[in-house]
Amino acid sequence: MIDLTLQIGTMTLKNPVLVASGTFGYGQECQDLVDLNVLGGIITKSITLKPRDGNPPPRIVELPAGMLNSIGLANVGVETFIAEKLSFLRTVDTTIVVNVAGSTAEEFLAVVRRLDDEDDIDAYELNFSCPNVKEGGLEFSQDANITAKVMSLIRKATSRPLIAKLTPNVTKVGEIARAAEENGANAVSLINTLVGMAIDINSQRARIATTTGGYSGPAIKPVALAKVYEVSQVVQIPIIGIGGIMSGQDALEFILAGASAIEVGTANYIDPSTGVRIVDSIKQYCRKYKLASVRELVGALRPAH
């Protein structure tokens, strides 16, 4: 038997493969396409205090090596999530992480406090890094002092594990990660999308309504790997790697760079069963190299020469 488990605070993942927020709906949308019970965890769409319609269309553009989105945190709001979505998630035999977003620190706090009244939520991923909203987006993970303040505030409100989701759109993401760790984060997840844009030269217009949006997919993997490696050198808490993961090989690269777990994002739009295939690939790799636990690979990167 190969041990694929991972501990984050009081939360135990059965394996290191999760599906990223915003790419898998609320889980129920994919139940007929993939065995949800095989996944290490489901991370929900971002949940805000009140429902959000999100940004106007067009808000998704497919590009040659990825995709550009400007969804704008469209979601049903915390009360409807609890009333209509959480009951299904309770039936799935995997870890449930609710992604929480807000325009202010107080909104983050209000959502976490409301969710804390409910059973069967294993952790919160704090969306400190959405580039597609006018307020409450990137600033929470672009300034270490703000990260520290908001993280500390939320830490005092819950005993559940907290995962700070960070942006790559900074000079030194390690400084932000360290601020999150020092103020109560049990893990960090990175990277969120890069800021990007696309232009239609025939209409001479931007291809999404907000002009710029979040760029994701295979093209950002080298950037994401470098950020994960950077953060692994300065924090002791687990890192969850995100960014262009399409295969088991991609996932293993992140683990070797220092990630304890990974999230599958854009690949879910192509094949929602990508995460399940990656779980099997990690098992096969461990068998090939006679590893008792996938944890032996975390940060095991060797020098090029």
C-alpha positions as a Markdown table, in Angstrom:
| # | Residue | x | y | z |
|---|---|---|---|---|
| 1 | Met | 0.0 | 0.0 | 0.0 |
| 2 | Ile | 1.2 | 3.5 | -0.9 |
| 3 | Asp | 0.4 | 6.2 | 1.6 |
| 4 | Leu | -1.0 | 9.2 | -0.3 |
| 5 | Thr | -2.4 | 11.0 | 2.7 |
| 6 | Leu | -1.6 | 14.5 | 3.8 |
| 7 | Gln | -2.3 | 16.5 | 6.9 |
| 8 | Ile | -3.2 | 20.2 | 6.9 |
| 9 | Gly | -4.0 | 21.3 | 10.4 |
| 10 | Thr | -6.9 | 19.1 | 11.6 |
| 11 | Met | -7.8 | 18.1 | 8.0 |
| 12 | Thr | -6.6 | 14.8 | 6.4 |
| 13 | Leu | -6.6 | 14.5 | 2.6 |
| 14 | Lys | -6.8 | 11.0 | 1.3 |
| 15 | Asn | -4.6 | 12.0 | -1.5 |
| 16 | Pro | -2.9 | 15.2 | -2.7 |
| 17 | Val | -5.2 | 15.9 | -5.7 |
| 18 | Leu | -7.9 | 18.6 | -5.3 |
| 19 | Val | -10.0 | 20.4 | -7.8 |
| 20 | Ala | -9.6 | 24.2 | -7.9 |
| 21 | Ser | -12.2 | 26.8 | -7.0 |
| 22 | Gly | -14.2 | 28.1 | -9.9 |
| 23 | Thr | -13.4 | 25.2 | -12.2 |
| 24 | Phe | -15.6 | 22.5 | -10.8 |
| 25 | Gly | -18.8 | 24.4 | -9.8 |
| 26 | Tyr | -20.1 | 23.3 | -6.4 |
| 27 | Gly | -19.2 | 19.6 | -7.1 |
| 28 | Gln | -22.7 | 18.5 | -8.0 |
| 29 | Glu | -22.3 | 19.7 | -11.6 |
| 30 | Cys | -19.6 | 17.0 | -12.2 |
| 31 | Gln | -21.1 | 14.0 | -10.4 |
| 32 | Asp | -22.1 | 12.3 | -13.6 |
| 33 | Leu | -18.7 | 12.8 | -15.2 |
| 34 | Val | -16.3 | 11.7 | -12.6 |
| 35 | Asp | -16.1 | 9.6 | -9.4 |
| 36 | Leu | -15.9 | 12.5 | -6.9 |
| 37 | Asn | -15.0 | 10.0 | -4.1 |
| 38 | Val | -11.6 | 9.4 | -5.6 |
| 39 | Leu | -10.5 | 13.0 | -5.4 |
| 40 | Gly | -8.4 | 14.2 | -2.4 |
| 41 | Gly | -10.8 | 17.1 | -2.0 |
| 42 | Ile | -13.3 | 19.5 | -3.7 |
| 43 | Ile | -12.8 | 23.2 | -3.4 |
| 44 | Thr | -16.0 | 25.1 | -4.1 |
| 45 | Lys | -16.6 | 28.2 | -6.1 |
| 46 | Ser | -15.8 | 31.3 | -4.2 |
| 47 | Ile | -18.6 | 32.1 | -1.7 |
| 48 | Thr | -19.3 | 35.7 | -0.7 |
| 49 | Leu | -21.7 | 37.1 | 1.9 |
| 50 | Lys | -24.3 | 38.1 | -0.7 |
| 51 | Pro | -25.0 | 36.6 | -4.2 |
| 52 | Arg | -22.9 | 38.0 | -7.0 |
| 53 | Asp | -23.8 | 38.1 | -10.7 |
| 54 | Gly | -20.2 | 38.5 | -11.7 |
| 55 | Asn | -18.8 | 40.5 | -14.6 |
| 56 | Pro | -20.7 | 41.1 | -17.8 |
| 57 | Pro | -20.0 | 38.9 | -20.8 |
| 58 | Pro | -17.9 | 38.1 | -22.7 |
| 59 | Arg | -15.9 | 36.9 | -19.8 |
| 60 | Ile | -14.1 | 33.7 | -21.0 |
| 61 | Val | -11.7 | 33.5 | -23.9 |
| 62 | Glu | -9.9 | 30.4 | -25.0 |
| 63 | Leu | -6.3 | 31.1 | -26.1 |
| 64 | Pro | -3.6 | 28.9 | -27.7 |
| 65 | Ala | -1.9 | 27.8 | -24.5 |
| 66 | Gly | -4.6 | 28.6 | -21.9 |
| 67 | Met | -7.6 | 30.6 | -21.1 |
| 68 | Leu | -8.5 | 34.1 | -20.0 |
| 69 | Asn | -11.4 | 34.6 | -17.6 |
| 70 | Ser | -13.1 | 37.5 | -15.9 |
| 71 | Ile | -16.0 | 35.7 | -14.1 |
| 72 | Gly | -15.9 | 38.2 | -11.2 |
| 73 | Leu | -16.7 | 35.8 | -8.4 |
| 74 | Ala | -20.2 | 35.0 | -9.6 |
| 75 | Asn | -21.9 | 32.8 | -6.9 |
| 76 | Val | -25.1 | 32.1 | -5.0 |
| 77 | Gly | -24.0 | 33.7 | -1.7 |
| 78 | Val | -23.4 | 32.0 | 1.6 |
| 79 | Glu | -27.1 | 31.5 | 2.7 |
| 80 | Thr | -28.1 | 29.8 | -0.6 |
| 81 | Phe | -24.9 | 27.8 | -0.6 |
| 82 | Ile | -25.8 | 26.4 | 2.8 |
| 83 | Ala | -29.4 | 25.9 | 1.9 |
| 84 | Glu | -29.0 | 24.4 | -1.6 |
| 85 | Lys | -25.4 | 23.3 | -2.2 |
| 86 | Leu | -23.9 | 22.0 | 1.0 |
| 87 | Ser | -26.3 | 19.1 | 1.4 |
| 88 | Phe | -24.9 | 17.4 | -1.8 |
| 89 | Leu | -21.3 | 18.0 | -0.7 |
| 90 | Arg | -22.1 | 16.2 | 2.6 |
| 91 | Thr | -22.8 | 13.0 | 0.6 |
| 92 | Val | -19.4 | 12.9 | -1.1 |
| 93 | Asp | -16.6 | 10.8 | 0.5 |
| 94 | Thr | -13.9 | 13.4 | 0.2 |
| 95 | Thr | -12.6 | 16.5 | 1.9 |
| 96 | Ile | -14.7 | 19.6 | 1.4 |
| 97 | Val | -13.0 | 23.0 | 1.3 |
| 98 | Val | -15.1 | 26.1 | 0.9 |
| 99 | Asn | -13.4 | 29.0 | -1.0 |
| 100 | Val | -14.3 | 32.3 | 0.7 |
| 101 | Ala | -14.1 | 35.7 | -0.8 |
| 102 | Gly | -15.0 | 39.2 | 0.2 |
| 103 | Ser | -14.6 | 42.9 | -0.7 |
| 104 | Thr | -13.5 | 43.7 | 2.9 |
| 105 | Ala | -11.9 | 41.9 | 5.8 |
| 106 | Glu | -15.2 | 42.2 | 7.6 |
| 107 | Glu | -17.0 | 40.3 | 4.7 |
| 108 | Phe | -14.4 | 37.5 | 4.9 |
| 109 | Leu | -15.0 | 37.3 | 8.6 |
| 110 | Ala | -18.8 | 37.3 | 8.2 |
| 111 | Val | -18.8 | 34.4 | 5.7 |
| 112 | Val | -16.4 | 32.3 | 7.8 |
| 113 | Arg | -18.5 | 32.9 | 10.9 |
| 114 | Arg | -21.7 | 31.8 | 9.1 |
| 115 | Leu | -20.1 | 28.7 | 7.6 |
| 116 | Asp | -18.6 | 27.8 | 11.0 |
| 117 | Asp | -22.2 | 27.0 | 12.2 |
| 118 | Glu | -22.4 | 24.2 | 9.7 |
| 119 | Asp | -21.0 | 20.6 | 10.0 |
| 120 | Asp | -19.0 | 18.7 | 7.3 |
| 121 | Ile | -16.8 | 21.6 | 6.1 |
| 122 | Asp | -13.2 | 20.6 | 6.5 |
| 123 | Ala | -11.4 | 23.9 | 5.8 |
| 124 | Tyr | -11.6 | 27.3 | 4.2 |
| 125 | Glu | -9.5 | 28.5 | 1.3 |
| 126 | Leu | -9.3 | 32.3 | 1.5 |
| 127 | Asn | -9.4 | 33.9 | -1.9 |
| 128 | Phe | -6.9 | 36.7 | -1.3 |
| 129 | Ser | -6.0 | 37.0 | -4.9 |
| 130 | Cys | -8.8 | 37.3 | -7.5 |
| 131 | Pro | -7.7 | 39.7 | -10.3 |
| 132 | Asn | -11.2 | 40.0 | -11.7 |
| 133 | Val | -13.1 | 42.2 | -9.2 |
| 134 | Lys | -12.8 | 45.9 | -8.5 |
| 135 | Glu | -12.8 | 45.6 | -4.7 |
| 136 | Gly | -11.4 | 42.9 | -2.5 |
| 137 | Gly | -9.3 | 41.2 | -5.1 |
| 138 | Leu | -5.5 | 41.3 | -5.3 |
| 139 | Glu | -4.8 | 43.8 | -2.5 |
| 140 | Phe | -5.3 | 41.1 | 0.2 |
| 141 | Ser | -2.2 | 39.2 | -1.1 |
| 142 | Gln | -0.1 | 42.1 | -2.6 |
| 143 | Asp | 0.8 | 43.7 | 0.7 |
| 144 | Ala | 2.2 | 41.6 | 3.5 |
| 145 | Asn | 0.8 | 43.9 | 6.2 |
| 146 | Ile | -2.7 | 43.6 | 4.8 |
| 147 | Thr | -2.3 | 39.8 | 4.5 |
| 148 | Ala | -1.2 | 39.6 | 8.1 |
| 149 | Lys | -4.1 | 41.7 | 9.4 |
| 150 | Val | -6.8 | 39.9 | 7.6 |
| 151 | Met | -5.3 | 36.5 | 8.3 |
| 152 | Ser | -5.0 | 37.2 | 12.0 |
| 153 | Leu | -8.6 | 38.4 | 12.1 |
| 154 | Ile | -10.0 | 35.3 | 10.5 |
| 155 | Arg | -7.8 | 33.0 | 12.5 |
| 156 | Lys | -9.4 | 34.2 | 15.7 |
| 157 | Ala | -12.9 | 33.4 | 14.3 |
| 158 | Thr | -12.4 | 29.7 | 13.5 |
| 159 | Ser | -10.6 | 26.6 | 14.6 |
| 160 | Arg | -10.9 | 25.0 | 11.1 |
| 161 | Pro | -7.8 | 24.9 | 8.8 |
| 162 | Leu | -7.2 | 28.0 | 6.8 |
| 163 | Ile | -5.5 | 28.0 | 3.4 |
| 164 | Ala | -4.4 | 31.4 | 2.0 |
| 165 | Lys | -4.7 | 31.5 | -1.8 |
| 166 | Leu | -2.0 | 33.8 | -3.1 |
| 167 | Thr | -1.4 | 35.8 | -6.3 |
| 168 | Pro | 1.7 | 35.6 | -8.5 |
| 169 | Asn | 1.3 | 39.2 | -9.4 |
| 170 | Val | 3.8 | 40.4 | -6.9 |
| 171 | Thr | 7.6 | 40.8 | -6.7 |
| 172 | Lys | 8.2 | 38.5 | -3.8 |
| 173 | Val | 5.3 | 36.0 | -3.1 |
| 174 | Gly | 7.5 | 34.5 | -0.4 |
| 175 | Glu | 7.0 | 37.5 | 1.8 |
| 176 | Ile | 3.3 | 37.3 | 1.5 |
| 177 | Ala | 3.3 | 33.6 | 2.3 |
| 178 | Arg | 5.4 | 34.1 | 5.3 |
| 179 | Ala | 3.0 | 36.8 | 6.6 |
| 180 | Ala | 0.1 | 34.4 | 6.1 |
| 181 | Glu | 2.0 | 31.6 | 8.0 |
| 182 | Glu | 2.9 | 33.9 | 10.9 |
| 183 | Asn | -0.7 | 34.9 | 11.4 |
| 184 | Gly | -2.4 | 31.6 | 11.4 |
| 185 | Ala | -2.5 | 30.0 | 8.0 |
| 186 | Asn | -2.3 | 26.2 | 8.0 |
| 187 | Ala | -1.3 | 26.2 | 4.3 |
| 188 | Val | -0.9 | 28.4 | 1.3 |
| 189 | Ser | -2.2 | 27.7 | -2.2 |
| 190 | Leu | -0.5 | 29.2 | -5.3 |
| 191 | Ile | -0.7 | 30.5 | -7.8 |
| 192 | Asn | -3.9 | 32.2 | -8.7 |
| 193 | Thr | -4.2 | 33.5 | -12.3 |
| 194 | Leu | -1.8 | 35.9 | -13.9 |
| 195 | Val | -3.2 | 39.2 | -15.1 |
| 196 | Gly | -3.5 | 39.0 | -18.9 |
| 197 | Met | -5.5 | 40.3 | -21.9 |
| 198 | Ala | -6.5 | 39.4 | -25.5 |
| 199 | Ile | -7.5 | 41.7 | -28.4 |
| 200 | Asp | -9.6 | 41.1 | -31.5 |
| 201 | Ile | -7.7 | 42.9 | -34.2 |
| 202 | Asn | -10.8 | 42.9 | -36.5 |
| 203 | Ser | -13.1 | 44.7 | -34.1 |
| 204 | Gln | -10.1 | 46.4 | -32.4 |
| 205 | Arg | -11.7 | 45.6 | -29.1 |
| 206 | Ala | -10.6 | 43.6 | -26.0 |
| 207 | Arg | -12.0 | 40.1 | -26.1 |
| 208 | Ile | -13.4 | 40.2 | -22.6 |
| 209 | Ala | -15.6 | 42.9 | -21.2 |
| 210 | Thr | -13.3 | 43.9 | -18.4 |
| 211 | Thr | -10.3 | 44.3 | -20.8 |
| 212 | Thr | -8.0 | 42.3 | -18.6 |
| 213 | Gly | -8.6 | 39.1 | -16.7 |
| 214 | Gly | -7.0 | 36.1 | -15.2 |
| 215 | Tyr | -4.8 | 34.0 | -17.4 |
| 216 | Ser | -4.6 | 30.2 | -16.6 |
| 217 | Gly | -3.7 | 27.0 | -18.3 |
| 218 | Pro | -0.5 | 25.2 | -19.4 |
| 219 | Ala | 1.4 | 28.4 | -20.3 |
| 220 | Ile | 1.6 | 29.5 | -16.7 |
| 221 | Lys | 3.0 | 26.3 | -15.3 |
| 222 | Pro | 6.7 | 27.4 | -15.4 |
| 223 | Val | 5.7 | 30.6 | -13.5 |
| 224 | Ala | 3.7 | 28.6 | -11.0 |
| 225 | Leu | 6.5 | 26.1 | -10.4 |
| 226 | Ala | 9.0 | 28.9 | -9.7 |
| 227 | Lys | 6.6 | 30.6 | -7.2 |
| 228 | Val | 5.9 | 27.3 | -5.4 |
| 229 | Tyr | 9.7 | 26.7 | -5.1 |
| 230 | Glu | 10.3 | 30.2 | -3.9 |
| 231 | Val | 7.6 | 29.9 | -1.1 |
| 232 | Ser | 8.9 | 26.4 | -0.1 |
| 233 | Gln | 12.2 | 28.0 | 0.9 |
| 234 | Val | 10.6 | 30.4 | 3.4 |
| 235 | Val | 7.6 | 28.6 | 5.0 |
| 236 | Gln | 7.1 | 25.5 | 7.1 |
| 237 | Ile | 3.4 | 25.0 | 6.4 |
| 238 | Pro | 2.2 | 22.8 | 3.5 |
| 239 | Ile | 1.9 | 24.4 | 0.0 |
| 240 | Ile | -0.8 | 23.5 | -2.5 |
| 241 | Gly | 0.4 | 24.0 | -6.0 |
| 242 | Ile | -1.8 | 25.4 | -8.8 |
| 243 | Gly | -1.2 | 26.4 | -12.4 |
| 244 | Gly | -1.4 | 24.6 | -15.7 |
| 245 | Ile | -1.6 | 21.1 | -14.2 |
| 246 | Met | -2.9 | 18.8 | -16.9 |
| 247 | Ser | -1.3 | 15.5 | -16.1 |
| 248 | Gly | 0.4 | 13.3 | -13.5 |
| 249 | Gln | 3.8 | 14.5 | -14.7 |
| 250 | Asp | 2.7 | 18.1 | -14.1 |
| 251 | Ala | 1.5 | 17.3 | -10.6 |
| 252 | Leu | 4.7 | 15.5 | -9.7 |
| 253 | Glu | 6.8 | 18.5 | -10.8 |
| 254 | Phe | 4.9 | 20.6 | -8.3 |
| 255 | Ile | 5.4 | 18.1 | -5.6 |
| 256 | Leu | 9.1 | 17.9 | -6.3 |
| 257 | Ala | 9.3 | 21.7 | -6.2 |
| 258 | Gly | 7.9 | 21.7 | -2.7 |
| 259 | Ala | 4.1 | 21.4 | -3.0 |
| 260 | Ser | 2.5 | 18.8 | -0.6 |
| 261 | Ala | -0.7 | 18.8 | -2.7 |
| 262 | Ile | -2.0 | 20.2 | -6.0 |
| 263 | Glu | -5.2 | 21.7 | -7.5 |
| 264 | Val | -6.4 | 20.9 | -11.0 |
| 265 | Gly | -8.0 | 24.0 | -12.5 |
| 266 | Thr | -8.3 | 24.8 | -16.2 |
| 267 | Ala | -7.9 | 21.1 | -17.2 |
| 268 | Asn | -11.4 | 20.5 | -15.7 |
| 269 | Tyr | -12.9 | 22.4 | -18.6 |
| 270 | Ile | -11.4 | 20.0 | -21.0 |
| 271 | Asp | -11.8 | 16.8 | -19.0 |
| 272 | Pro | -13.4 | 16.8 | -15.5 |
| 273 | Ser | -11.8 | 13.4 | -14.8 |
| 274 | Thr | -8.3 | 14.8 | -15.0 |
| 275 | Gly | -7.9 | 14.8 | -11.2 |
| 276 | Val | -8.8 | 11.1 | -11.0 |
| 277 | Arg | -6.3 | 10.3 | -13.6 |
| 278 | Ile | -3.6 | 12.2 | -11.8 |
| 279 | Val | -4.3 | 10.3 | -8.6 |
| 280 | Asp | -3.6 | 7.1 | -10.5 |
| 281 | Ser | -0.5 | 8.5 | -12.1 |
| 282 | Ile | 1.0 | 9.5 | -8.7 |
| 283 | Lys | 0.3 | 5.9 | -7.4 |
| 284 | Gln | 2.1 | 4.5 | -10.5 |
| 285 | Tyr | 5.1 | 6.8 | -10.0 |
| 286 | Cys | 5.4 | 5.8 | -6.3 |
| 287 | Arg | 5.3 | 2.1 | -7.3 |
| 288 | Lys | 7.9 | 2.6 | -10.0 |
| 289 | Tyr | 10.4 | 4.2 | -7.6 |
| 290 | Lys | 9.4 | 2.0 | -4.6 |
| 291 | Leu | 8.2 | 4.9 | -2.4 |
| 292 | Ala | 6.1 | 4.1 | 0.6 |
| 293 | Ser | 4.6 | 7.5 | 0.8 |
| 294 | Val | 4.1 | 10.4 | -1.7 |
| 295 | Arg | 5.4 | 12.7 | 1.1 |
| 296 | Glu | 8.9 | 11.4 | 0.3 |
| 297 | Leu | 8.7 | 13.4 | -2.9 |
| 298 | Val | 7.7 | 16.8 | -1.4 |
| 299 | Gly | 10.6 | 19.2 | -2.0 |
| 300 | Ala | 12.9 | 16.4 | -3.2 |
| 301 | Leu | 14.1 | 18.4 | -6.2 |
| 302 | Arg | 17.8 | 17.8 | -7.0 |
| 303 | Pro | 20.2 | 20.3 | -8.5 |
| 304 | Ala | 20.4 | 20.3 | -12.3 |
| 305 | His | 24.0 | 19.0 | -12.1 |
